[in-house]
Amino acid sequence: MKRTIYTTVSALALLAASPALAQSVSNVTQTGTSATATVAQDGSGGTNLSDVTQAGDANLAQVTQYSLSGDQNHSTVNQTDTASGDRATVGQTGDGNVSTVNQAGDTSTADVTQNGSHNSSTVDQAELTADAHATVSQYGSRNDSNVGQVGIGAIANVTQTNAVDGSVGNHSTVMQADVDSSANVTQNGQENTSNVLQIGLGSTVNVSQDGTNNRSDVLQAGAGANVGVNQSGDANTSMVGQLAIDSSVTVVQGGEANNSLVGQLAGGSTVSVGQFGATNNSTVTDLADGSSAIVYQNGTSNNSNVSQNMASQRISIFGFTFDSPFVNENDHSNTSQVGVSNSADISQYGANQVASIDQIGSGNVSGVPGETVGVLQIGTGQSAYVTQHGIGNASIVEQGGNDPTTTITGDSSHDNMATVDQYGADGTSTIHQDGDSNVASLTDIGTGNISSIIQDGSGNNADVLQEATGNVSNVTELGTGNSASVSQYSAGNLSNVMQNGTGNTATVVQGSGGQ
């Protein structure tokens, strides 16, 4: 049996000579074997208060406090019954630091270091929390950290620093429940806030924030999932909700007032968001297993929305028809916007679909914000590629969009391909495909050109090229195996092509090539 208590009060002689001066107080209660408590306090005109209560085997608590004049450090360590192997180390330097550590369970470890004024740290590793580990280090003033862990093998590391001239601290809350979880939060600057709630087997969360008034909220429940958030600058906001197995979310934001929202509910999927600049907005909703969504925005006031959604499948059995959930999987999207006030919107329903939007310039729009989706895919195996470089270009691509209920049936669209390339200003393009294996391509090099392609059937092909200014092209193909080619090189041309049937061919050339 080994019981060791060391209590040191450097101002003891001064207290005896002058009772009116501030004093340090230490209370230690130990019950059990091999418990060790070491408390060292130096008041230096302030008042330190330490309470250590240990009950169980092999507990160790070490508290070191140094207080400046006029304020008080507080440290409370409770390692309760059956808490064998618990260790708590608290070191506080500065004015009025407060640390509370409560541990119950096997092999729990808490290490708290605070340097500055008005820091506050609470570590609660709940009852029967085996192998839990929490380390909190705060430097600066008025930082706040709360760590609560319930589960086996949970690890949380929180480091917060504050600017020398800062008066408002950073805030961090970590709550982990279940087994094999890990959370790591590092914050530099002022008024940054990080909230992590993690419930999952073998999941990890890593948050790093540097700047002022950044906020990160992470909710994760799922085995083998991972979330990484890195924000630098001012007033950036990231919200991640991931309830899936073996999925990952990465958010990187640099600049000012950027906003990212990710809802990940699909297994084996990845989401990556990178935003740099000011007032950019990104929303990603992923419900398709094995899918990926990539968003990159650099500039000012760009907006991106990606939805990989749940569709229904219409099934008929013994004369009964009903809709059941469709297995959404392997949908992939890539959005890249560089410039000012560009907008992109992608919605995917089904499986094995690819959508890509690349916009450089200002005021380019894929879809109508709040009204029409830029790229809408309902079916399987469809691909859409939109590139708009310039000013004020607009495009809409719809593949399998005739059924507003997003229900996959035997008549749904499959294997359609659409490509839009607009280089110039104020161009407008629309592609609508319903059926199977249709191919549509629009290329616009000029100003104020308008182009529309409608394909309803299978195996149709349309290719439109417009240069110069003020050209209009309309292509409609209804049937099978129709082919249309439109090239307009000079200004102010109008072309209308209507094909209905099978195997029709149309070629339109207006103006001189290259003019």
Number of C-alpha atoms within 10 A of each C-alpha: 8 10 14 11 15 11 15 15 17 15 17 14 9 14 15 10 9 10 9 9 13 19 22 25 14 17 12 17 12 20 15 17 15 17 24 19 23 17 22 20 25 21 26 17 18 21 25 29 18 22 17 22 18 26 20 20 23 21 28 20 25 19 23 19 26 23 26 20 15 13 18 25 28 19 24 18 25 20 27 21 16 18 25 24 21 28 24 25 19 24 20 27 20 23 25 25 28 20 25 19 24 20 28 24 23 20 20 29 21 24 19 24 19 28 20 21 24 20 27 23 25 20 26 21 28 18 18 18 25 24 20 28 23 24 19 23 21 27 22 26 28 24 30 20 24 19 24 19 30 22 23 22 20 30 23 25 19 23 22 28 23 26 16 11 9 13 14 17 26 30 20 23 19 23 20 26 20 19 24 21 28 25 25 19 23 21 28 21 24 29 23 28 21 23 20 23 20 27 23 24 22 19 26 24 23 19 22 20 30 21 22 24 20 27 22 23 19 22 18 24 22 20 21 19 26 25 23 19 22 20 29 21 21 24 21 27 21 22 19 23 19 25 21 23 23 18 26 24 23 18 23 19 30 22 21 24 21 27 20 22 19 23 19 26 21 26 24 19 26 23 23 18 22 19 30 22 21 24 19 27 20 23 18 23 20 27 25 30 23 20 25 24 23 18 22 20 29 21 21 24 20 29 21 24 20 25 20 30 20 18 23 19 17 14 14 9 7 5 7 7 10 11 14 13 12 17 16 26 25 20 29 23 24 18 23 21 28 21 21 22 19 29 26 29 25 24 19 31 28 29 26 21 27 21 25 20 24 19 27 21 20 24 21 30 24 29 22 15 15 7 7 14 21 25 27 22 32 29 30 26 20 27 23 24 19 23 21 28 21 22 23 20 28 24 27 22 28 23 30 27 18 16 12 8 10 21 21 24 14 11 11 20 28 27 19 27 22 24 18 23 19 29 21 22 24 20 27 21 24 19 23 20 30 25 24 26 20 27 20 24 19 22 19 28 20 22 24 21 26 21 23 19 25 20 28 21 22 24 20 29 21 24 18 22 19 28 24 21 23 18 24 20 21 18 23 20 27 19 19 23 18 24 20 22 17 21 20 27 21 19 20 15 17 14 16 12 16 13 20 14 12 17 13 16 13 14 12 13 13 17 15 10 11 9 10
